[in-house]
Amino acid sequence: QVQLVESGGGLVQAGGPLSLSCAASGRIFTINVMGWYRQAPGKQRELVATITISGRTNYADSVTGRFTITRDNAKMDLQMDSLKHDETAVYYCNARTLPGPLMYDYWGQGTQVTVSS
């Protein structure tokens, strides 16, 4: 089992920065990819950014150039700059194990990010 705990959400004005952190514990040696997803009210959960154990990153087009994901083993951060009002959502930390028949997704409890206009 892997446990994920997010921190850093809150209220920020549009155009401002905010950073999120996610700390993994438990069987962290099974984690391959970590990432951030978000879910706004009435919408589906969507990918924000991911980072592999080797440091390869992937970003949603909408956040490229404004968000930066970093990872130090079992700790992951997301620096969000120039936030927009419509990025208000619950942000979830995700950890995915190695590909294969036992691949599994772990999720944190989520942290609220509110961007005021």
C-alpha positions in Angstrom: 0.0 0.0 0.0 1.0 3.6 -0.7 -0.3 6.6 1.3 -0.4 10.0 -0.3 -0.8 13.3 1.6 -1.2 16.6 -0.2 -0.6 20.0 1.3 -0.5 23.6 0.1 -3.9 24.3 -1.3 -5.8 27.5 -0.5 -7.1 30.8 -1.9 -5.1 32.8 -4.4 -5.9 35.7 -6.6 -6.0 35.3 -10.4 -2.5 35.7 -11.8 -0.9 34.7 -8.6 1.2 31.7 -7.6 0.6 28.7 -5.4 2.5 25.6 -4.7 1.3 22.1 -3.8 3.2 19.2 -2.2 2.5 15.5 -2.0 4.3 13.1 0.3 4.2 9.4 -0.3 4.8 6.8 2.3 4.5 3.0 2.6 5.6 0.9 -0.4 7.2 3.8 -2.2 9.6 1.5 -4.0 6.6 0.3 -6.1 5.9 3.8 -7.4 6.7 4.6 -11.1 4.9 7.7 -12.1 3.6 10.4 -9.9 1.3 13.2 -11.0 -1.3 15.8 -10.2 -4.9 15.8 -11.4 -7.7 18.2 -10.8 -11.5 18.1 -10.7 -13.6 21.2 -10.9 -17.3 21.2 -9.8 -19.4 19.4 -12.4 -16.4 18.3 -14.5 -14.4 15.2 -14.9 -11.0 14.7 -13.3 -8.3 15.8 -15.6 -4.5 15.4 -15.9 -2.4 18.4 -14.9 1.1 17.0 -14.9 3.1 13.8 -14.4 6.7 13.0 -13.6 8.4 9.6 -13.9 10.9 8.2 -11.5 13.6 9.2 -14.0 12.3 12.8 -14.0 10.5 12.8 -17.4 7.6 15.3 -17.2 4.4 15.6 -19.1 2.0 18.6 -18.8 -1.5 19.3 -19.9 -1.4 21.9 -22.8 -3.4 24.4 -20.7 -0.7 24.5 -18.0 2.5 24.2 -20.1 4.8 27.1 -19.3 3.0 28.1 -16.1 3.2 25.0 -14.0 6.3 23.1 -12.9 6.3 19.6 -11.5 9.3 18.3 -9.5 10.0 15.1 -7.6 12.5 13.9 -5.1 11.9 10.2 -4.7 8.7 10.0 -2.7 8.0 13.8 -2.5 6.4 15.7 -5.4 5.7 19.4 -5.8 3.7 21.4 -8.2 4.6 25.1 -8.6 1.6 26.9 -10.2 2.1 30.4 -11.6 -0.3 32.8 -13.3 -3.3 30.9 -12.0 -6.6 31.4 -13.7 -10.1 31.6 -12.2 -11.2 28.5 -14.1 -8.4 26.5 -12.5 -10.3 26.4 -9.3 -10.6 22.8 -8.4 -9.7 20.0 -6.0 -6.2 18.9 -6.9 -5.3 15.3 -6.3 -1.9 13.6 -6.0 -1.6 10.3 -7.9 1.0 7.6 -7.7 1.0 4.8 -10.3 2.9 1.6 -9.8 5.0 -0.1 -12.5 3.2 -1.3 -15.6 1.9 -4.8 -15.7 -0.9 -6.9 -14.4 -0.5 -5.5 -10.9 -0.4 -1.8 -11.9 -2.4 0.3 -9.5 -3.3 3.9 -9.0 -3.2 5.5 -5.6 -4.8 8.8 -4.8 -4.5 11.4 -2.1 -7.5 12.9 -0.4 -7.3 16.1 -2.5 -6.6 19.7 -1.7 -8.8 22.6 -2.6 -7.4 25.4 -4.8 -9.5 28.4 -5.2 -8.5 31.2 -7.6 -10.5 34.4 -7.1 -11.2 36.5 -10.1 
